[in-house]
């Protein structure tokens, strides 16, 4: 699985949402590689060691001064990383959506586009099989990242999207509503 992150630097004391998603997917058992940028030097080295310790590969990480990823960067990374089953675009960069969708389609991989609720919908032709999820404006406890990471890990494991979605929702550990003593359940009335 590939998670496109852009900058791999933490945001304050928290991981950026894309890195948090990559870590959660790795924790869920997926083999994860990130596409992103870290600074050259000791802080970049430290960041790559942290990613590796979290189970996240960094074979397609650029060592560069801070800049935005470009379509050519992700195109090269997609060619460099073989056997892709899932591509997650969590970069937030509309300029990358078309390149990533095309690369995922070419590889026969599932394509998950994480959208921003404050941004307009992407004006690109996405494949019919694309899965577009809207990220919350804030995810301080990583709930959204964990959900998407688990969903993507199931896809990476070979589950079809509907089954992966259903299993991920079931794993949220939400108990079904049942009638209390002396009350009839709504299902019994149907």
C-alpha positions in Angstrom: 0.0 0.0 0.0 1.1 3.5 -0.7 0.0 6.5 1.3 0.8 9.9 -0.3 1.5 12.3 2.4 3.4 15.4 1.1 5.3 16.7 4.1 6.2 14.1 6.6 6.9 16.5 9.4 4.7 16.5 12.6 2.2 19.3 13.1 2.9 20.6 16.5 2.9 17.7 18.9 0.7 15.5 16.6 1.4 13.5 13.5 0.0 15.0 10.4 -3.2 13.3 9.3 -1.6 11.5 6.4 1.3 10.1 8.5 -1.2 9.1 11.2 -3.2 7.2 8.5 -0.1 5.4 7.3 0.9 4.4 10.8 -2.7 3.1 11.5 -2.6 1.1 8.3 0.7 -0.5 9.3 -0.6 -1.2 12.8 -3.6 -3.0 11.1 -1.1 -5.3 9.3 -0.6 -3.6 5.9 2.8 -3.2 4.3 2.9 0.6 3.9 5.2 2.8 2.0 4.8 6.6 2.1 5.5 9.2 -0.6 6.6 12.4 0.9 9.3 14.9 1.7 11.6 15.2 4.7 14.4 17.8 5.2 17.9 16.7 4.5 20.1 16.3 7.6 19.6 15.1 11.2 15.9 16.1 11.6 15.1 14.2 8.4 17.1 11.2 9.5 15.2 11.2 12.9 11.9 11.4 11.1 12.7 8.4 8.8 13.8 6.4 11.9 10.5 7.2 13.6 8.5 6.1 10.5 10.5 2.9 10.3 9.9 2.2 14.0 6.1 2.7 13.4 6.3 0.1 10.6 6.0 2.6 7.8 8.4 2.2 4.9 10.0 5.2 3.2 11.5 4.0 0.0 9.8 6.8 -2.0 10.6 9.7 0.3 12.5 12.7 -1.1 15.2 14.4 1.0 14.6 18.1 0.2 13.9 21.5 1.5 10.2 22.0 2.2 8.2 22.1 -1.0 5.1 20.6 -2.4 5.1 17.2 -4.1 4.8 17.4 -7.9 3.0 15.0 -10.2 6.4 13.9 -11.5 7.5 12.9 -8.0 4.5 10.6 -7.4 4.7 9.2 -11.0 8.3 8.2 -10.3 7.4 6.7 -6.9 4.5 4.7 -8.4 6.8 3.2 -11.0 9.5 2.5 -8.3 7.2 0.7 -5.9 5.9 -2.6 -7.5 2.9 -4.7 -6.5 0.6 -1.9 -5.3 -2.8 -3.0 -4.2 -4.0 0.3 -2.6 -3.1 3.9 -3.2 -4.3 6.4 -0.6 -4.1 10.1 -1.6 -4.0 11.8 1.8 -1.8 14.6 0.5 -4.5 17.2 0.2 -2.8 18.4 -3.0 -5.4 18.6 -5.9 -2.5 18.7 -8.4 -1.6 15.1 -7.5 -5.1 13.5 -7.8 -5.1 12.8 -11.5 -1.6 11.3 -11.5 -2.4 9.1 -8.5 -5.8 8.0 -9.9 -4.2 7.1 -13.2 -1.3 5.2 -11.5 -3.7 3.2 -9.3 -5.9 2.3 -12.3 -2.8 1.2 -14.2 -1.7 -1.0 -11.3 -5.2 -2.4 -10.8 -5.1 -0.9 -7.3 -7.9 0.5 -5.2 -7.7 4.3 -5.0 -8.8 6.1 -1.9 -8.9 9.9 -2.1 -9.1 11.7 1.2 -10.9 15.0 0.6 -11.0 18.1 2.7 -14.5 19.2 3.8 -13.5 22.8 3.4 -12.2 22.4 -0.2 -14.3 22.1 -3.3 -14.7 18.6 -4.8 -11.8 17.7 -7.2 -12.5 18.6 -10.8 -10.9 15.5 -12.3 -12.2 12.3 -13.8 -11.8 9.7 -11.1 -12.2 6.0 -11.9 -15.6 4.6 -11.1 -14.0 2.4 -8.5 -12.4 5.4 -6.6 -13.4 5.7 -3.0 -13.7 9.3 -1.9 -13.8 10.0 1.9 -14.2 13.4 3.5 -11.7 14.0 6.3 -12.9 15.8 9.4 -11.5 19.3 10.0 -9.7 17.9 13.1 -8.8 14.4 14.1 -6.8 14.8 17.3 -7.3 11.3 18.6 -6.7 9.7 15.2 -10.2 8.1 15.0 -10.6 8.9 11.3 -7.0 7.9 10.5 -7.6 4.6 12.3 -10.8 3.9 10.5 -9.3 4.7 7.0 -6.1 2.8 7.9 -8.0 -0.3 8.9 -10.2 -0.1 5.8 -7.2 0.3 3.5 -5.4 -2.5 5.3 -8.3 -4.8 4.5 -8.3 -3.7 0.9 -4.5 -4.4 0.8 -5.2 -7.8 2.2 -7.4 -8.6 -0.8 -10.9 -7.8 0.5 -13.4 -6.3 -2.0 -14.3 -2.7 -1.0 -17.9 -3.5 0.2 -16.6 -6.3 2.4 -13.7 -4.2 3.7 -16.0 -1.4 4.5 -18.5 -3.6 6.3 -15.8 -5.3 8.4 -14.3 -2.0 9.3 -17.6 -0.6 10.4 -18.3 -3.7 12.4 -14.9 -3.4 14.1 -15.8 0.0 15.5 -17.2 -1.9 18.5 -20.5 -0.2 18.6 -23.0 -2.4 20.3 -26.4 -2.9 18.6 -29.3 -1.2 20.2 -31.5 -3.6 22.1 -34.6 -3.2 24.1 -34.3 -3.0 27.8 -36.3 -5.3 30.2 -40.0 -5.0 29.6 -39.6 -3.1 26.3 -40.1 -4.4 22.9 -37.4 -3.8 20.3 -38.2 -1.8 17.2 -37.3 -4.9 15.2 -40.0 -6.9 17.0 -42.6 -4.3 15.9 -41.6 -4.6 12.2 
